[in-house]
Amino acid sequence: MRKQIKRSFLPIVLLLFPIMLLTGCGTSAASNETVTGFEERIPLQSAQSANPAETIVELQHELFVNLDFGMFGEIETLPYMIALTDAYIAEYGGASIDFAVVSRDEALELFQSGQAQAAVLTGEIQGGVLVAYQCLGVAVHPDNPVTELDRDQIFRIFNGEIDNWQELGLDDAPITVYVTDRFTASRQAFENILSLKSDDGIAKSLVPDTAVVLPDEGLVVEAILRDKYGIGIIWVGETPMAVNFISVDSVAFSQNSIVDGSYGLSRPIVLMASMDVEALPEFAVCPIMTEIVRGLGFWPVT
């Protein structure tokens, strides 16, 4: 019999040693129950009482104790994993899925070793099914004269090295950097693509403390629209926005530049699934998921 946990925010924590970050959709009852389904087992009580400084992300989701299958993926693919599992469960009724956020290499290793039945990864990989594209845009105010930057300039702006537009041959005005929280999927994707993390054994963001950190991308857009000299990073989908997006290395984002890989801030999202869940890849590219992908701000394959 499946035990029940009421829908609530469950912190997912990252400890100083490799550990699986559990979240997902499902059910259970008491806070001291242990969620199972993989070799790793984490008592919910431990997760809920963790040091807030170690909290990665909070999701308003349920936990399944009895799993039909498990899925692993990078934090950049988390919005897609949530949407896919919710839609798949809604379509197939009794299906129960647990998903976990790990590194790309760990997700691939767990899938290949059979410890996970599915993995959602960024970048091309043999045997994977292309399900979407994620695309980041460098957003500026419509009145900002900047139209293009190269990757090095973007890196130096977002690590605080360039802090005045005059250094780029533009107006003598300070640059205000707007970002979302460092554990959001878009921020993680941006920092990984541009290597905006220190390489000293602990991945630390290089975005300076002077950056304005906002809870979500909608607020980043609003802030830039109020600040002619602001700049920020947000997901870019097919829906037009009021902000301007600059070209990166002389390439503007478009359906073609995203698909052919010439736009430097986009990556494919790939699903890998075992024969145990052979219906999943087909479902992942069905019309239902195509519309969901658009709603997430990602670019659909078709």
Residue, then its C-alpha position, 0 to 999 in steps of 0.5 A: m500500500r502506498k503511503q501518502i505525503k501531502r504536497s509540500f515544499l521539500p528542500i533538496v540538499l547538496l552535501l559536501f560528499p557525492i550524494m543523490l538529490l531526490t525529488g519527484c512526484g508521488t506520495s508518503a506520510a510521516s517526515n521520518e520515512t525513508v524514500t527508496g527506489f535506488e541504492e541510495r536512501i535518504p531519510l526525509q527527516s534528514a533532508q528537511s532539517a539540513n543546514p539552509a546553506e546547503t539547500i539547492v532548490e525547493l520544489q512543490h512536488e510529491l514523492f513516490v515511494n513505490l517507483d515505476f522508474g527513476m530518472f536522473g539529470e543535470i540541474e539545467t534540465l530540471p524544469y524539463m524533468i518536472a514537466l515530463t514526469d508530470a505529463y507522463i504520470a497524467e497520461y499513464g495514470g498509475a505511473s510513478i517516477d522519481f527523479a534526481v539532480v546529479s552531474r551530467d557524468e553521474a547521470l550518464e554513468l547511472f543510466q549506463s549501469g542500469q541504476a536509472q531507467a532514464a536520463v535527461l542530459t544537455g549536449e549531443i550523445q549517441g543513443g539519445v533522443l533529442v527532445a528540446y533545445q535550451c537557449l539563453g539570451v543576453a538581455v539589455h534595455p531597448d535603448n541600450p546601444v549595444t547589439e553584440l558581444d563576444r563570449d569573452q566580453i560576456f564572461r568579463i561582464f558577468n565576473g565583474e571585470i568589465d563594469n562600465w560600458q565605456e570599456l566597450g566603446l559605449d556610454d560612460a555608465p556603470i553596468t548593472v548585472y541582473v541574475t537569478d539565484r545561483f541554483t536556478a536552472s538558467r543560472q547554472a546553464f549560463e555559468n556552465i556554458l561560459s565556465l563562470k565557476s572557479d576550479d578549486g575543487i568546489a564549484k563556486s560562482l564567479v558572478p560578483d556580489t555586486a550583481v543584483v540577484l532576483p528570484d525569477e527571470g520575470l523580475v530580471v526582465e522587469a529590472i532591465l526594462r527599468d535600467k537602460y544600462g542593465i544586462g541579464i541572462i534569461w531563457v529565450g523561447e519563441t515568445p517575443m519579449a520587450v527586452n533586446f537580445i544581443s548577438v553572441d560572437s556575431v550570431a543572433f539567436s534564431q531557430n536556425s542558429i539554435v538547431d545548427g549550434s552556431y549560437g553559442l548560448s544554446r544546447p540540445i536536451v537529450l533523453m536516454a531511456s531503457m527498454d523498461v520505459e520504451a514508451l517514454p521517448e515517443f511521449a517526450v516528442c509528442p504534441i503534448m510535450t511540444e506545447i509544454v516545452r514551449g511553455l517552459g521557454f525552451w525550443p521544441v524540436t519540431 
